[in-house]
Amino acid sequence: MDTNLNKKVLDLMGNDSIVDLPSGGLLEKKSATERKKWQNPELASRVAERLSEMSVDMDTGEVVMDAKDMVVKLLDYAAVSYWRVGKLGEIGINPDAYCEQGEYKTNLIVKGTKSSE
């Protein structure tokens, strides 16, 4: 939505967080803050700790998630925006078996010249 239009509609809504539209739809105000400079290793470690804690049923002591289940469960808390294709290849995983492929493209990479010493 255009920024100016968005601001005008929000102003018209005043203190209302939801407005019913004649069409049967709804307009809803949602607020969020931009997050930057994530401390990924620290957060991943903390999530891993919590998943480890959650892997044991506290009433029975039964282990309800193994390591593989915990790694998959991690994806509930972190969205992978891309996979490292080269790294997957290094551990013998063909990434093409796990994705839809788009059109094949060839790019030209320009690198600076190495200075001779």
Buried (B, 14 or more C-beta within 10 A) or exposed (E): EEEEEEEEBEEEBEEEEEBEEEEEEEBEEEEEEEEEEEEEEEEBEEBEEEBEEEBEEEEEEEEEBEEEEBEEBBEEEEEEEEEEEEEBEEEEEEBEEEEEEEEEEEEEEEEEEEEEE
